[in-house]
Amino acid sequence: MAMMRAERLADGQIKLSGPVWHEVFGEERRLPWARWYRQMYEDCGAPTYLQAAEALEALGDP
């Protein structure tokens, strides 16, 4: 199963990517997005939502 990945780019932006799509956003959105993905996992049960939340949280502070 393909996993969601999060990485901090050289310019400080966060890139969240999976097998089908990716998005890039500012550090200030990292934890709000993680909370949103966790809520979506609770609501829908799709494992990629949990993977996205965990990947964003695992980055830690810059």
Residue frames as a rotation matrix with the C-alpha (Angstrom) as fourth column:
MET 1
0.583 0.813 0.000 0.00
0.813 -0.583 0.000 0.00
0.000 0.000 -1.000 0.00
ALA 2
-0.203 -0.616 0.761 1.33
0.559 -0.711 -0.426 3.43
0.804 0.339 0.489 -0.93
MET 3
0.005 0.103 -0.995 1.88
0.976 -0.216 -0.017 5.77
-0.217 -0.971 -0.102 1.97
MET 4
0.879 0.212 0.428 1.37
0.264 -0.962 -0.065 9.47
0.398 0.169 -0.902 2.47
ARG 5
-0.055 -0.951 -0.305 4.63
0.989 -0.011 -0.145 11.38
0.134 -0.310 0.941 2.97
ALA 6
0.975 0.220 0.016 5.35
0.215 -0.966 0.147 14.80
0.047 -0.140 -0.989 4.39
GLU 7
0.024 -0.999 -0.033 8.57
0.999 0.025 -0.038 16.68
0.039 -0.032 0.999 3.91
ARG 8
0.622 0.032 -0.783 9.86
0.233 -0.962 0.146 20.14
-0.748 -0.273 -0.605 4.67
LEU 9
0.686 -0.329 0.649 11.17
0.675 -0.043 -0.736 21.78
0.270 0.943 0.193 1.51
ALA 10
-0.333 -0.942 -0.049 14.28
0.918 -0.312 -0.245 23.99
0.215 -0.126 0.968 1.34
ASP 11
-0.580 0.160 0.799 12.10
0.039 -0.974 0.223 27.11
0.814 0.160 0.559 1.35
GLY 12
-0.946 0.165 0.279 10.34
-0.298 -0.109 -0.948 26.02
-0.126 -0.980 0.152 4.57
GLN 13
-0.046 0.963 -0.265 7.11
-0.977 0.012 0.214 24.97
0.209 0.268 0.940 2.88
ILE 14
-0.402 0.052 0.914 5.58
-0.401 0.888 -0.226 21.58
-0.823 -0.457 -0.336 3.66
LYS 15
-0.384 0.287 -0.878 4.90
-0.849 0.264 0.458 19.08
0.363 0.921 0.142 0.89
LEU 16
-0.224 0.431 0.874 2.34
-0.467 0.740 -0.484 16.37
-0.855 -0.517 0.036 1.58
SER 17
-0.247 0.067 -0.967 2.18
-0.958 0.133 0.254 13.72
0.145 0.989 0.032 -1.10
GLY 18
0.097 0.330 0.939 0.67
-0.348 0.895 -0.279 10.38
-0.933 -0.299 0.201 -1.88
PRO 19
-0.500 -0.338 0.797 0.43
0.477 0.661 0.579 8.10
-0.723 0.670 -0.170 -4.87
VAL 20
0.096 0.669 0.737 -2.17
0.995 -0.034 -0.099 10.26
-0.041 0.742 -0.669 -6.66
TRP 21
0.678 0.238 0.696 -1.70
0.328 -0.945 0.004 13.89
0.658 0.226 -0.718 -5.59
HIS 22
-0.305 -0.705 -0.640 0.42
0.946 -0.148 -0.287 16.33
0.107 -0.694 0.712 -3.63
GLU 23
0.753 0.444 0.486 0.06
0.382 -0.896 0.226 19.76
0.536 0.016 -0.844 -2.13
VAL 24
-0.430 -0.894 -0.126 2.45
0.761 -0.284 -0.583 22.37
0.485 -0.346 0.803 -0.80
PHE 25
0.650 0.666 0.366 1.59
0.302 -0.668 0.680 24.78
0.697 -0.332 -0.635 1.99
GLY 26
-0.009 -0.653 0.757 3.14
-0.505 -0.651 -0.568 26.95
0.863 -0.387 -0.324 4.69
GLU 27
-0.779 -0.429 -0.457 4.35
0.173 0.555 -0.814 25.70
0.603 -0.713 -0.358 8.07
GLU 28
-0.805 0.485 0.342 1.48
-0.576 -0.497 -0.649 27.50
-0.145 -0.720 0.679 9.79
ARG 29
0.177 0.909 -0.376 -0.95
-0.953 0.254 0.164 25.07
0.245 0.330 0.912 8.15
ARG 30
-0.572 -0.496 -0.653 0.91
-0.422 0.861 -0.285 21.85
0.703 0.112 -0.702 9.15
LEU 31
-0.987 0.158 0.002 -0.80
0.076 0.488 -0.869 21.17
-0.139 -0.858 -0.494 12.48
PRO 32
-0.251 0.953 -0.170 -4.26
-0.695 -0.299 -0.653 22.43
-0.674 -0.046 0.738 11.46
TRP 33
0.041 0.223 -0.974 -4.08
-0.901 0.429 0.060 20.10
0.431 0.875 0.219 8.44
ALA 34
-0.839 -0.376 -0.392 -2.96
-0.176 0.871 -0.458 17.23
0.514 -0.316 -0.797 10.68
ARG 35
-0.757 0.626 0.187 -6.00
-0.198 0.052 -0.979 17.80
-0.622 -0.778 0.084 12.92
TRP 36
0.032 0.793 -0.609 -8.27
-0.933 -0.194 -0.303 17.99
-0.358 0.578 0.734 9.87
TYR 37
-0.254 -0.192 -0.948 -6.89
-0.674 0.738 0.032 14.72
0.693 0.647 -0.317 8.45
ARG 38
-0.997 -0.072 -0.039 -7.36
-0.018 0.664 -0.748 13.00
0.080 -0.744 -0.663 11.83
GLN 39
-0.408 0.913 -0.008 -10.98
-0.481 -0.222 -0.848 14.19
-0.776 -0.342 0.529 11.92
MET 40
0.101 0.408 -0.907 -11.54
-0.989 0.139 -0.048 12.94
0.107 0.902 0.418 8.37
TYR 41
-0.718 -0.390 -0.577 -10.11
-0.328 0.920 -0.215 9.57
0.614 0.035 -0.788 9.40
GLU 42
-0.887 0.436 0.155 -12.54
-0.038 0.266 -0.963 9.45
-0.461 -0.860 -0.219 12.34
ASP 43
-0.095 0.913 -0.398 -15.43
-0.692 -0.347 -0.633 10.41
-0.716 0.215 0.665 10.05
CYS 44
0.478 0.287 -0.830 -14.58
-0.876 0.230 -0.425 8.25
0.069 0.930 0.361 7.03
GLY 45
0.673 -0.239 0.700 -12.11
-0.208 0.847 0.489 5.62
-0.709 -0.475 0.521 8.17
ALA 46
0.923 -0.384 -0.038 -9.86
0.043 0.201 -0.979 5.97
0.383 0.901 0.202 5.11
PRO 47
0.610 -0.723 -0.326 -6.34
0.722 0.336 0.605 4.96
-0.328 -0.604 0.727 6.17
THR 48
-0.104 -0.690 0.716 -4.71
0.843 -0.443 -0.305 7.59
0.527 0.572 0.628 3.96
TYR 49
0.565 0.335 0.754 -6.21
-0.077 -0.888 0.453 10.32
0.821 -0.314 -0.476 6.17
LEU 50
0.969 -0.247 -0.012 -4.51
0.056 0.173 0.983 8.82
-0.240 -0.954 0.181 9.22
GLN 51
0.281 -0.908 0.310 -1.26
0.951 0.308 0.041 8.41
-0.133 0.283 0.950 7.28
ALA 52
0.128 -0.183 0.975 -1.39
0.474 -0.852 -0.222 12.08
0.871 0.491 -0.023 6.26
ALA 53
0.854 0.237 0.463 -1.97
-0.266 -0.567 0.780 13.23
0.447 -0.789 -0.421 9.85
GLU 54
0.829 -0.560 -0.013 0.83
0.348 0.497 0.795 11.07
-0.438 -0.663 0.607 11.20
ALA 55
0.151 -0.791 0.592 3.26
0.964 -0.015 -0.266 12.18
0.219 0.611 0.761 8.48
LEU 56
0.305 0.016 0.952 2.56
0.134 -0.991 -0.027 15.85
0.943 0.136 -0.305 9.18
GLU 57
0.949 0.072 0.305 2.92
-0.287 -0.193 0.938 15.39
0.127 -0.978 -0.163 12.94
ALA 58
0.711 -0.702 0.033 6.15
0.649 0.674 0.353 13.41
-0.270 -0.230 0.935 12.55
LEU 59
0.345 -0.593 0.728 7.88
0.515 -0.528 -0.675 16.38
0.785 0.608 0.123 10.92
GLY 60
0.156 -0.242 -0.958 7.98
0.956 -0.205 0.208 18.18
-0.247 -0.948 0.200 14.24
ASP 61
0.821 0.123 -0.558 8.89
0.131 -0.991 -0.026 21.82
-0.556 -0.051 -0.830 14.63
PRO 62
0.816 -0.532 0.227 11.34
0.202 -0.105 -0.974 23.35
0.542 0.840 0.022 12.14
